C-alpha cells in the first residue's frame, strides 16, 4: 500500500531509516498517473515504520512493539497533515501500487479523522481524500 500526498506548500522530507523505522516522506519524482490525480504542486510518497504504507493499516496483532510503531506512524501522519493543511487543503491518494489509475472513493477528512479511516478498504478501491484543517 502506498500513500501519495499533494500540498500547496513544500513539506519537509523525512528519509527512510532502516535502523530507526518511522514515518518517511519523499518527494514524488516520476509518476504521471499520480500527477494527474492530485492537483497540488508539491507531491510526496509517504511511508510508515514499515517503509511503505502498509504500516498505516490497522494492527490487530498482539505484538506490543509493532502496535507502538503503528501508533507512532499514525501520529506522524496526523502531524504531517496538520502541517500540510496550514495554508489550504491537502490531497491524499491511498492505494495499492499499480492501482493509482483505478476509480477512487472520494472523502473529505480532517487530520484528526485520519486515524479512524479504514485503509484496508483500499483492497477494493483506492481512496482519494481531501484533507481540511481541523
C-alpha positions in Angstrom: 0.0 0.0 0.0 1.2 3.5 -0.7 0.0 7.0 0.2 0.6 9.9 -2.1 0.3 13.5 -0.6 -0.4 16.6 -2.6 0.1 20.0 -0.9 0.2 23.7 -1.8 3.4 24.3 0.3 6.6 22.3 0.2 6.9 19.8 3.0 10.0 18.5 4.9 11.4 15.3 3.5 12.0 12.6 6.1 14.2 9.9 4.7 13.6 6.2 5.4 16.0 4.9 8.1 16.0 1.1 8.4 17.8 1.3 11.8 15.1 3.7 13.2 11.9 2.8 11.3 9.4 5.6 11.4 7.3 7.9 9.2 9.1 8.7 6.0 8.3 11.4 3.4 9.9 11.5 -0.1 9.2 13.9 -2.9 7.5 12.1 -5.8 9.8 12.0 -8.8 8.1 10.3 -11.7 4.5 9.2 -11.7 2.3 10.7 -14.3 -0.8 8.9 -13.1 -0.5 10.4 -9.6 0.3 13.8 -11.1 -3.0 13.7 -13.0 -4.9 12.5 -9.9 -3.5 15.0 -7.4 -3.8 18.7 -8.4 -1.4 20.2 -5.9 2.0 21.5 -6.9 4.0 19.5 -4.3 3.7 15.8 -4.4 5.2 13.2 -2.0 5.1 9.5 -1.2 4.5 8.7 2.4 5.6 5.5 4.2 5.1 4.2 7.7 7.6 2.4 10.0 7.4 -0.5 7.6 9.0 1.7 4.9 5.8 1.6 2.8 2.2 2.5 3.5 1.3 -1.0 4.9 2.2 0.2 8.4 -0.8 2.5 8.3 -3.1 -0.5 8.1 -4.9 -1.3 11.4 -2.8 -3.6 13.6 -4.8 -6.4 15.1 -1.9 -8.4 16.4 -0.7 -8.9 20.0 2.9 -7.6 19.3 3.2 -4.6 21.7 6.3 -3.2 19.9 4.5 -3.3 16.5 1.4 -1.7 17.9 3.6 1.1 19.3 5.2 1.6 15.9 1.8 1.7 14.2 0.6 4.3 16.7 3.7 6.4 16.2 3.3 6.2 12.4 -0.3 7.3 12.6 0.6 10.2 14.9 3.3 11.2 12.5 0.8 11.1 9.6 -1.6 13.3 11.5 1.1 15.8 12.4 2.3 15.9 8.7 -1.3 16.5 7.6 -1.7 19.3 10.2 1.4 21.0 8.8 0.3 20.3 5.2 -3.1 22.0 5.7 -1.7 25.1 7.4 -2.4 27.2 4.2 -5.0 25.2 2.4 -6.4 21.7 1.8 -4.1 18.8 1.1 -4.9 15.7 -1.0 -4.1 12.0 -0.3 -4.3 9.1 -2.7 -4.3 5.9 -0.8 -4.0 2.7 -2.9 -2.0 -0.4 -3.7 0.9 0.2 -6.0 -0.3 -0.3 -9.5 -3.9 0.8 -8.6 -3.2 4.5 -8.9 -5.4 4.9 -12.0 -8.4 2.9 -10.7 -11.6 4.9 -9.8 -11.3 6.1 -6.3 -13.8 6.7 -3.5 -13.6 10.4 -2.5 -13.9 11.6 1.0 -13.3 14.9 2.9 -11.4 14.4 6.2 -9.5 16.4 8.8 -6.1 15.4 10.1 -7.7 14.2 13.4 -10.0 11.9 11.4 -7.2 10.2 9.6 -6.7 7.6 12.4 -10.3 6.5 12.1 -10.1 5.6 8.4 -10.1 2.0 7.3 -7.1 1.9 5.0 -7.8 -1.8 4.5 -10.7 -0.7 2.2 -8.2 0.2 -0.5 -8.0 -3.5 -1.3 -11.2 -3.0 -3.2 -11.0 0.7 -4.3 -8.4 3.5 -3.8 -9.2 6.4 -1.5 -8.9 10.0 -2.8 -9.0 12.2 0.3 -9.4 16.0 0.6 -7.8 16.8 3.9 -9.1 20.0 5.5 -7.8 21.8 8.6 -9.4 20.7 11.9 
